[in-house]
Amino acid sequence: MSEATGADESSSPAREPGRPGSAGEVARLALKLGFTAFGGPAAHIAMLREEAVGRRRWLSDQYFLDLVGATNLIPGPNSTEMVMHIGHLRAGWRGLIIAGGLFILPAAVIVLIFAWVYVRFGATPEVEWVLYGIKPVIIAVIAQALWGLFRTAVKGPLLAIVGVGALALYLLGMNELAVLFGGALLVFVSELVQRRRGGGTMAILLPLLGLPLPAIPVLAVQAAASSVSLVTLFLLFLKIGAVLYGGGYVLLAFLRNDFVVRYGWLTDQQLLDAVAVGQFTPGPLFTTATFVGYVVAGFPGAVLATLGIFLPSFLFVALLHPLVPRLRRARWTAALLDGVNVAALGLMAAVTWVLARDAIIDWLTAALAVIAAVVLVRYKVNSAWLVLAGGVIGVAVWLVGG
């Protein structure tokens, strides 16, 4: 086996665990994360890894990484799809539906309450004081998970370079899909050439570094323009859920194009308020759709918007999940998967750096991040308790300051 793709596959820990679980344990995990997973997709994935790999030992780090890599290849909210994958792994189809539904539900309900307050009173409650304490803890949670996953993913010099390169390219503004697919292609080509001609990884890498990364087309599905209707609202969010790569910032662009520019159903300020609510509530950022749906069409609009944006993810995960073990077993696709894995981790590291600049703003937030990291590594404390503790500290700071 070449250094690009790692050790002998016969001893790889990437095999899917054979012992099935129960729908009840999947439900408990999904609900726990749904109420405590603040901080965006990178933080959600870090907390999911802690629970599913570290505490429950439902799967190995390598298999978890393979799921992360594969999930990055399909549209939709990656962290939500990862929860669905874990549910499917433990309890089959029922587990997939229960995990996805119960991870989404708490955030959707909380966002719906904020939307009701927003429509009734014209403003969202102030929550910056809560985030002040939560954000630095989230940075520590992500950093711990990244360290563990990088040690599993980086199996040779090429994969290390791809991971660091993904981080750098994202920070320089490169499209994340180009980074992901470019990393996969680089490792695949290296494996292919080494098999056919022999030679070291670096001999293959140097010529390829000069190649431009591919531009990844994003499909667009146009909904027929009409007056505000529940059918149109549902179809718009179904389209977004089916084609959206790239997370929150891309979601903002889609929503603005459809709801502000094309239909005029929202103002720019309303859209920014909707995204802000999605960011400071736990669970998936895509519950921004719940807020928008309520503002546009009341409770029925909120329900249909939420169903529309998340429904494609259930279908994509159901189709993708059986293929993940096959991707790892075949040497060629294993090379692609290894490339996607380290590129995805590089992107997570880059996003963490960006988030850290916003989260660590003074001596107290720096101390919170360091203390949380030490407690996580030394005492293996559940990250959900640390997140809640950070929120309490934020409230205390606000009360003292007030």
C-alpha positions, -999 to +999 in steps of 0.1 A: +000+000+000+013+034-009+018+061+017-009+081+000-036+058+011-023+044+043-017+011+059-028-024+049-066-024+045-070-058+061-061-042+095-078-009+088-102+002+115-125+017+088-148-012+086-185-006+095-193-018+130-214-050+129-233-047+162-267-030+156-281-006+182-316+006+191-337+034+178-340+046+214-302+052+218-301+070+185-330+092+196-313+101+228-281+111+211-298+131+184-319+150+209-289+157+231-270+172+202-301+190+190-303+209+222-266+215+229-248+216+195-240+253+191-213+268+169-220+256+134-212+224+114-176+220+125-186+221+161-215+198+155-192+172+139-167+176+167-194+169+193-209+140+173-174+124+171-170+128+209-203+111+215-204+084+188-167+075+186-152+085+220-180+078+244-202+052+228-176+036+205-202+030+178-176+033+151-139+040+146-123+073+139-114+061+104-150+051+096-162+084+110-137+102+087-149+083+057-185+094+065-173+130+068-155+128+035-184+111+017-209+136+032-189+165+018-195+152-017-233+156-015-254+188-011-271+198+021-261+205+057-231+183+064-234+180+102-271+171+099-263+144+073-235+131+096-261+126+124-283+108+099-254+085+089-248+076+125-285+069+130-285+047+099-254+029+111-270+020+145-306+014+137-311+012+099-338+032+081-356+040+113-324+053+129-317+076+099-352+092+101-352+094+139-317+108+141-323+135+114-357+144+127-347+147+164-315+166+156-335+192+135-366+194+157-352+213+188-336+239+166-367+243+145-389+248+175-365+273+191-362+292+158-400+292+154-404+308+189-379+335+179-397+340+146-430+345+165-414+370+188-399+387+158-431+391+139-451+401+170-426+426+184-404+435+155-371+424+170-350+394+181-340+390+217-304+399+226-282+368+230-247+381+224-240+376+261-247+339+259-225+335+228-197+354+245-192+324+268-201+296+244-180+306+214-145+300+230-156+267+244-168+256+209-133+265+195-117+242+221-142+214+212-134+217+175-097+218+181-097+187+201-117+168+175-095+180+147-064+169+164-078+134+169-091+131+133-059+145+117-038+118+135-061+092+119-064+108+084-028+118+078-011+086+067+018+100+047+035+132+034+010+136+005-020+136+027-004+160+051+003+184+023-032+181+009-046+189+044-024+220+049-030+231+013-068+228+018-065+251+048-044+276+030-065+277-002-097+282+017-083+311+037-071+326+003-107+324-010-107+292-031-141+276-036-145+248-010-158+223-036-128+229-058-106+223-027-124+191-018-125+175-053-091+188-060-076+171-030-094+139-039-082+140-075-046+147-064-044+117-041-062+095-067-038+105-095-008+099-072-020+064-063-027+057-100+007+068-112+026+050-084+009+018-092+017+020-129+051+036-129+064+033-093+081+063-076+076+083-045+047+104-035+067+137-038+078+129-073+041+127-083+031+157-062+054+183-075+042+184-111+006+183-099+010+213-077+010+235-108-024+222-120-054+244-115-081+230-093-113+222-111-142+245-110-172+227-097-205+236-113-234+242-090-268+231-104-297+255-104-333+246-104-357+274-112-391+277-096-418+294-115-423+329-104-457+335-087-473+353-058-466+341-023-480+306-019-472+276+002-464+255-029-439+280-042-424+284-008-419+246-004-405+242-039-380+270-033-366+254-002-367+220-018-345+234-045-321+250-021-318+217+000-312+197-032-284+218-047-267+238-020-231+231-012-209+253+010-229+259+042-242+291+058-227+318+036-239+300+004-273+296+020-274+333+026-267+339-011-295+315-022-320+330+002-312+365-009-315+357-046-349+340-042-366+358-013-352+393-016-343+399-052-366+376-073-398+376-052-394+405-028-409+386+001-382+397+025-360+427+030-322+425+034-326+433+071-351+405+076-329+381+059-299+390+081-321+387+112-331+352+100-295+341+095-285+355+129-313+335+146-301+304+128-265+310+140-272+316+177-296+287+182-283+251+186-286+225+158-284+230+121-280+265+106-305+255+079-333+260+104-330+296+091-356+282+067-380+279+096-377+316+104-380+327+068-411+304+063-428+318+094-421+355+084-434+349+049-464+326+055-469+319+092-469+285+109-477+265+077-449+283+059-424+275+087-433+238+086-432+235+048-399+255+046-383+232+072-395+201+054-384+214+020-348+223+029-341+191+049-360+165+028-333+161+001-307+153+028-327+123+040-328+110+005-291+117-002-279+100+029-301+069+023-286+066-012-250+073-001-247+053+032-245+018+017-217+029-007-193+042+020-178+007+029-174-001-008-155+032-013-130+022+014-126-015+002-117-006-034-081+008-035-088+034-062-119+049-044-101+046-010-075+070-024-102+094-034-118+091+000-085+097+018-080+128-003-115+141+005-110+133+042-079+154+047-092+182+025-124+183+045-103+185+077-082+213+063-114+232+055-127+225+091-094+239+104-097+270+083-132+276+094-121+271+130-094+297+126-119+322+112-144+315+141-116+318+167-108+353+156-144+362+163-147+342+195-115+349+213-116+387+218-102+393+253-084+377+282-115+360+296-125+343+263-089+332+258-089+317+293-122+300+286-108+284+254-076+272+271-094+258+302-120+241+281-093+224+260-074+212+291-106+199+307-116+181+275-081+165+270-073+158+307-106+149+322-127+138+292-156+159+303-187+158+281-185+188+258-222+195+262-216+205+299-187+227+289-210+245+263-237+250+289-210+262+314-198+287+288-233+300+284-237+305+321-204+324+323-216+346+295-248+353+314-228+361+345-206+385+326-236+403+312-253+406+346-221+420+362-216+443+333-252+454+334 
